Amino acid sequence: MIPATHAGPLPRLWSLGERAIATLEHLQPAAQLAARCYVASVFFRSGLTKLRDFDTTIALFMDEYQVPLLDPTVAAVAGTAGELVLPVLLAFGLAGRFAAAGLGVVNVVAVLSLAEIAEAALQGHLFWGSLLAALLLWGPGRWSLDRWAVPALRRRLLGASAQADTLRRDIPHADPVRR
């Protein structure tokens, strides 16, 4: 029987890789917060611009933007409201996945409603969309109000003894213990 050796470069390289991954995992909440704040600021500023001169916003939705299935005035009000409310939710991580999904819809509609869009503008929308997709898939992160509000809401709605398996990773301290 040949004993397993832990000498040599490969085990040390493996151990170094594991430490690097652990460090990166500790940075995830900060990255999720940065993504939330960045995307929220982009959409919130856009909403403020629409709100500042709402007559021009209505005119743009009537003449320039071709939002499908909605009256231009309804589209202008809904788009402006979405750009003002959803970013606040996203920044705080309150209903974070809902906010990310809603802003994703606003983002897609913004791209589709323009007859022509500059390449640089399209790249911006693709970048924001990718950040929103990541937040939708992985959630707003540990540094969010959802992290604490979801378990409390679940207990209130389902009772203290309810064992809901959904959203388990959003519950504080529900992560498996690492060895």
C-alpha positions in Angstrom: 0.0 0.0 0.0 1.4 3.4 -1.0 0.7 6.2 1.5 -0.8 9.4 0.1 1.7 12.2 0.2 0.9 15.8 0.6 4.2 17.0 -0.6 4.8 18.6 -3.9 3.4 21.5 -5.9 0.0 20.1 -6.8 -1.5 19.8 -3.3 -0.1 23.3 -2.4 -1.6 24.7 -5.6 -4.9 23.0 -4.8 -4.9 24.5 -1.3 -4.0 27.9 -2.6 -6.9 27.7 -5.1 -9.3 26.8 -2.3 -8.2 29.8 -0.2 -8.6 32.0 -3.2 -12.1 30.7 -3.8 -13.0 31.2 -0.1 -11.8 34.8 -0.3 -13.9 35.4 -3.5 -16.9 33.9 -1.8 -16.5 36.4 1.1 -16.6 39.2 -1.5 -19.9 38.1 -3.0 -22.1 40.3 -0.7 -20.1 43.4 -1.6 -20.3 42.6 -5.3 -24.0 42.0 -5.1 -24.5 45.3 -3.2 -22.3 47.2 -5.7 -24.3 45.7 -8.6 -27.6 46.6 -6.9 -26.5 50.2 -6.3 -25.0 50.7 -9.7 -28.1 49.5 -11.6 -30.4 51.2 -9.3 -28.7 54.5 -9.8 -28.8 54.2 -13.6 -32.6 53.6 -13.6 -33.4 56.0 -10.8 -31.6 58.9 -12.6 -33.5 58.0 -15.8 -36.8 58.1 -13.9 -35.9 61.5 -12.4 -35.1 62.8 -15.9 -38.5 61.7 -17.1 -40.2 63.2 -14.0 -38.5 66.6 -14.3 -40.2 67.3 -17.7 -43.1 65.0 -17.8 -44.7 66.8 -20.8 -41.6 66.0 -22.9 -41.7 62.4 -21.6 -45.3 62.0 -22.8 -44.3 63.5 -26.1 -41.4 61.1 -26.4 -43.6 58.1 -25.7 -46.1 59.3 -28.3 -43.6 60.1 -31.0 -40.3 58.3 -30.4 -40.8 55.3 -28.3 -43.0 52.5 -29.7 -44.0 50.6 -26.6 -46.1 47.6 -27.7 -49.6 47.0 -26.3 -49.8 50.1 -24.2 -51.2 53.6 -24.7 -48.3 56.1 -24.8 -49.5 57.9 -21.7 -49.9 54.7 -19.7 -46.5 53.6 -20.9 -44.9 56.9 -19.8 -46.5 56.7 -16.4 -45.7 53.0 -15.9 -42.1 53.4 -17.1 -41.4 56.5 -15.0 -43.0 54.8 -11.9 -41.0 51.7 -12.5 -37.8 53.6 -12.8 -38.4 55.5 -9.6 -39.8 52.7 -7.3 -38.0 49.6 -8.4 -34.5 51.0 -8.1 -35.2 51.9 -4.4 -36.3 48.4 -3.7 -33.3 47.0 -5.5 -30.8 49.3 -3.8 -32.1 48.2 -0.3 -32.4 44.6 -1.4 -36.1 44.6 -0.4 -38.1 42.3 -2.8 -34.8 42.2 -4.6 -35.6 39.5 -7.1 -39.0 41.2 -7.9 -37.2 44.6 -8.4 -34.5 43.0 -10.6 -37.2 41.2 -12.7 -39.2 44.5 -13.0 -36.2 46.5 -14.1 -35.3 43.8 -16.5 -38.6 44.2 -18.1 -38.2 48.0 -18.2 -34.7 47.5 -19.7 -36.0 45.1 -22.5 -38.9 47.4 -23.3 -36.6 50.4 -23.5 -34.5 48.6 -26.1 -37.4 47.2 -28.1 -39.4 50.4 -28.2 -36.7 52.3 -30.0 -36.6 52.1 -33.8 -32.9 52.7 -33.8 -30.4 52.4 -30.9 -26.8 53.4 -30.9 -24.3 50.6 -30.4 -22.9 52.2 -27.2 -26.4 52.5 -25.8 -27.2 48.9 -26.6 -24.0 47.8 -24.8 -25.1 49.7 -21.7 -28.5 48.0 -21.8 -26.9 44.6 -22.2 -24.5 45.2 -19.3 -27.4 46.4 -17.0 -29.4 43.4 -18.2 -26.6 41.0 -17.3 -26.3 42.5 -13.8 -30.1 42.3 -13.3 -30.1 38.7 -14.5 -27.4 37.8 -12.0 -29.4 39.5 -9.2 -32.5 37.7 -10.3 -30.8 34.3 -10.4 -28.6 34.6 -7.2 -30.6 37.1 -5.2 -29.7 40.4 -3.7 -27.2 38.9 -1.4 -26.5 38.7 2.4 -26.3 42.5 2.7 -29.9 43.1 1.8 -33.2 43.6 3.7 -34.5 40.4 2.0 -31.9 38.4 4.0 -33.7 39.3 7.2 -37.3 40.1 6.0 -38.0 36.9 4.1 -37.5 34.5 7.0 -39.6 36.8 9.3 -42.3 37.0 6.7 -42.2 33.3 6.1 -42.6 32.6 9.9 -45.5 35.1 10.1 -47.3 33.6 7.1 -46.5 29.9 7.6 -46.2 29.8 11.3 -43.2 29.3 13.5 -43.0 25.6 13.0 -43.4 25.6 9.2 -40.4 24.1 7.4 -40.4 25.7 4.0 -37.7 24.4 1.8 -38.0 27.2 -0.7 -35.6 30.1 -0.4 -33.5 28.1 2.1 -30.3 29.9 1.1 -31.9 33.2 1.9 -32.3 32.2 5.6 -29.5 33.5 7.8 -27.2 30.6 8.9 -29.0 28.1 6.7 -25.8 27.5 4.7 -24.3 24.0 5.2 -21.4 24.0 7.6 -18.1 23.9 5.7 -15.4 21.5 6.9 
